């Protein structure tokens, strides 16, 4: 049993004969010498079978590393000559395809590396080939136009690819999957993209989730007639939070340094919902609110705004939002004028949040991952490559 040649059973060299498999003591590389067993071959020109060998050729290829060491394989290739038509041809080798410089699994493993968040340079360094080779192999990947789901989310991100500053992320917020990456956020180009789908395909979309973008809303109303437009809850609440923060910043400028620093460090108490405050937090919050009546009014507006999302129906939410807008108008806080204008224009979409369990959470997270990919790659100018890399990664 000790005489058995276990290298013959290596899955890397299935279907070929291994003459030797050893470690080079000088450079530490693993080296193998393989060839095909001698057998009859059919001539590809006339179909006549032959076993006459014309000559041999040696080819050195690099394979995947084994136990952390590079594997260099020398292949002894035979060329046969047909006695019937006098033509020559090379034997078929299951280890490596014709005209290839690497085994098929080497290409697969290299492309598989693009499924992780790393640059092409890092992948090339790991597998031991040039960056241009990795990019050339990856460019053979192509993602076709995806089918539209019943619920879509749309958002923009700064990609700086293809000569455009912003690209659009189109995702499925239910299945947490990116549908497509669009080259820009221009309304005309967005309409052209969605018009590539038939009316019946677009009519299947029942919900469209977005931030407070009038551009996306106008496109959604035109091209998704059966869809209900839902404003993203985070972006809606953030408008109120930013207004409250602007009131705090204006008021604390009037305080002396010590109080101003304490006010700034305690700002999280203003932003935290009242039901999450501890008894100690409430004492500190009262100290802050007693410093300014205008800040107290702004904080009450923020707390009152949360009541909209505690309603059971959209009708009740619309009524609560209408009452909130009237209260904000009466209090006349300058920083809340933007809230009043925005929420007046988005009343229906904000009320549509009630009863829905979808948001832009996934699309915002994928945008962050896209920005990390762009940063570690030092930017990607080719939009098609950038799009395929995103769809391959997320």
N, C-alpha and C positions, 0 to 999 in steps of 0.2 A: 504493500500500500504506500510505502514511503517513496516508491519509484514513480507514482502518478504525477503527471504534468498538470497541475491545477490551473496554470495560465490558459489552457485550452478552453476552460469553462468560464472565462471572464465574459460577462454580458457585453462589455465594450467591443469585443472582437468576435461576435457571433457570426458564424458562416465563413470565417477565414482561418487559415493556419498560422500559428504563431511560431516563428523560428527561435526568437529569444525575447525575454522581458527582463530588463536589468536596470540598475541605478548607476548613473555615471558618477564616478567618485570625484571627478574634477569640478563639475558644476552642480552636482546634486540633482540633475534632471532624471526623470524616468524615461527609458528608451525601449522601444519595441520594434521588432521587425516582423512584418506579416506578408502573406501572399495567399492567393486563391489556390485551392487544390486543382490539380490538372484534371480536366474533363473535356468532353466533346462540346463544341460550341457551334451554334447555327449561324451561318453567314447572313448578315442583315441585308445583303444585296441580292443573293440568289436563293437563299434558304438551304444551301448545301451544308451538311455537318462536316466539321474538320477538327483535327487535333494537332495540326502542324503549327509549330511555334516559329514565328519569324525572328523576334528579338525580345529583349527585356528592357524595361525602363524603371528607374527608381524615383520615387516621389516622397519628399519629406513633408509631413503635415503636423500641425499642432493640435492636440486634443485637449479636452478638459483636464484640469489638474486633479491628481489623485493624492490623497493624504497631504495636501498642501504643496505638492511638488509638480512642476510642469511635466507634461507627458508629450514626448516627441516620438512620432510613429513614422517609420520608414516602410513604404509600400513597394513591393516588387511587382510591377505590372507586366503582363505578357501581351504581346501583339501576335495575333494569329493570321495566317494566310490561307485563303480559300483556294484549293487546287482546281476548283471548277471554273471560277471566274477570275482567279488570280488577284483578287482584291484583299486588302489587309483591314483588320479591325481589332479594337482592343476588347479585352474581356470585361464583363460587368462585375463590379466589386460592390458587395452589400455594405462595406464599411464607409465608402465615400462615393458620392455621385460624380459623374463625369463633368469636367470643367470646374469643379469646386476645389477650394483651397483648404476647407475645413470639413469635418464630418457634419452630418445634418443636425445632430444633437448639440453641436457647438453653436450653431446659429440659433437654435431654439432656446438654449440657456441664456444666450446673450440678449435676445429679445425679452425673455422672461424677466431679466433684471430691470427692464423699464417699468415693470409693475410696481416697483418701490420708488420712494421719493428720493431720487438721486440724479445727478447730472450725467450726461453722456460721457464726460471725461472720467468720472468715477467708475462707470461701468467698463469703459475701455481699459482703465488701469487694472481693474479686478480680473478681467478675462484675458488680458495681455494682448490686445490688438489696438490698432489706431482708432482715434475718435471718428475719423471720416468713415471708417468701415462700419462702426456701430450706427452712425447716422444713415449711411447708405442702406443698410439692412432694415433699419426702422422705417425708412421712407417707403418701403414696400407695403407697409400696413396701411389700410384704408378703411375708414368707418363709413358705411352708407347712411343715407338719411333715415333717421329713426321714426318709429310710429309714435303718434301723439297719444299720451295717456288721458284719462278723464280729468286729471288735476295737474296743472303745471304751475311752476314758479319761475319768475323771470327777474333777473338782476344784472347789473353791470359790474365790471371790474376793470382795473387799469392793467392792461396787458402789454401795450406798446408793441403789438405784433402786426405785420402786414401793412405798416405805414399808418395805422390807426392807433389813437391813444387808448380808447376804451373798446372792450369786447363785451358781448352779452352771454350770460350763462342761462341756459334753459334747462330746467331740472324737473324731476318728478318728486314732490315733497312727501308723497305717501310711501313710495318704494325706495326713497333715498338713492336716486340714481340720476346722473347727468344725462339729459336727452341729447343735447347738442351745444356746441359753442359757436356763436355767430360772430362774424368778423368786425362788426361795429354796432353802434346803438342808433344809427340813423333810422328815422321812422320809415322812409321810403324803402330802404334795404330790408328792414324788418318785414314790411308788407310783402315785398317780393319773395322773401324766404317762406313765409307762411302761405302765400298763394300757390306755392308749389304743391301743397296739399289740396286735395279736393274739398268741396264744401262739406260732404258727408264726413270726411276725416276731421275737419275742424269743428263740425257740429257735435262730435263725440266729447269735446272738451267742455266740462261742466263747471269747472272752477279755475280761476286764474288768481294766484297770490302774488302780490308785488308790494314794494315800498311805495311811498307817496310820490310816485313819478307820473306826471301828467302825460308824458310821452308814451310810456308803456300802457297807460290806461286808454289813451285814444286808439292805439293799435289794437288792443284787446277788444274794445267795443266794436271796431270795424270788422275784425276777422274772426272773432269767436262769438257769434250771435247768440248761442245757447249757454254761454258761460256766465257765471256769477263772479264778479270781481270782488276780491277780498283784500283789504288792506292788512299789511303785516302788523301784528299787535305790538311788537317791539319798537318798530319805527314810529308808530302812533304815540306810544307812551313816551318815547324819547323826546318828542317835540315839547311835551309838557315839562319833562325833567330839565331840558335845556333852558326853557323859559324861567323855571324856578332857580336854576343855577345862575342865570344872568341877573336876576333880582338880588341874589345873595352877593354876587361880586360887586354890584353897584353899591349896596348898602355897607358892606364891610370896608369900603374905601374911606368911610367917614370915621372909622374907629382908630384908636391908637394901636401901635404895633403889637403889643401883647394880646389885646383882645382880637385884633384882626387875625393873628396867627392861630389863636384858639378857635376862632370862627371857621377858619379854613380847614383845620384839622378835624373839626366836628361836622363837616358838611354831609357825611354819610348818614347822619341822623335825620337830616331834612329829606333825603332821598329814599330812606327806608319806609315801606308802608307802615301805617300806625299799628296794625295788628301784630307786627313782628317786633315791636319795641318792647324792651324790658322796662321794669320800673325805674331803674337807674337811667336808662336812655330817655325816658319821658321827662325826668327831672332836668337833664341836660338840654333836651329839646325845648322845654318851656323857657329856660334861660335864654336860648337863642331867639325864640319867637317874641319874647318880651322886649328884645332890643329894638324891634321895628314892627310897627303895625302893618306896614306894607308887606313885609316878609311873612307875617302871620296870614295875611289874606292870600298870598301866593301859595303858601303851604296848604291852606284849606282848599284852594282850587285843585291842587294836585291830588289831595285825598278824595275830593268829590268826583274827580275824573275817574278814579278806580271803580266807582259805583256803576259806571256804564257797563262794565264787563261782568258785573255780578247779576245782571238782569237775565231772565229766562228766555225772553223772546226778542226778536229784532225790533218789533214795534215799541216795546218798553225801552230798549236801548236808544232808539231814535229820540223818544220823548226825553229821556234822561240827558242825552247829548244836547238837545235843544234848550233844556233848562240850564245846562252848564254854560252854554254859549251866552245866554241871557245874563247869567251871574257874572261871567267874565267881562261882559260889556259894562255892567253896572260898576264893578270894582275898578275898571279903567287903569289897569296896570300896564305900562308901556310895553314891557317885555312879552306880554301875552297877546298882543295884537296879531303877531304872526300865527299863534295858535288859533285864534278866532277865524282868521282868513282861511287857513288851511283846512280846519275841521268843517267849516261851512261848505267848502267845495267837495269834501270827502265824506259827507254825512252817511250816504248809503253804503259806501264801501267799509266804513268803520262799523256800522251796525251789522254788516254781514259777518263780522268776526264771531258774533254770538252763535253758539251751537256748532261751530266748526273747529276741528282739531288739526288744522294745517297752518303752517307758518313758513317763513323764509329761513328757518333755523338751519336746515340742511344746506341750502344754497349759500348762506353766509359762511358756513364752515368750509364748504368746498372752495369758495373764493379765497379763504385764508390759505388753504393748501395750494391753490394755484399760485398765489403770491410767493409762497415759500419755494415752489418749483421754479418760478421765474428768477427768484433771488439767487438760488444755488446754481442756476444755469447762467447767471449774469445776463439775463434777457434772452428771448428767442425771437428773432426777426421774422422767420418764416412762419406765417400763420397756419398753413396746413399742417406743418410738423408740430406746432404748438397745440393745435386742436387735437390731433391724434394722440399726442403725449398725455393730454388732460383726460381724454376719453379712455385711454389705456390705463391710466393711474387711478382714477376715481370711479 
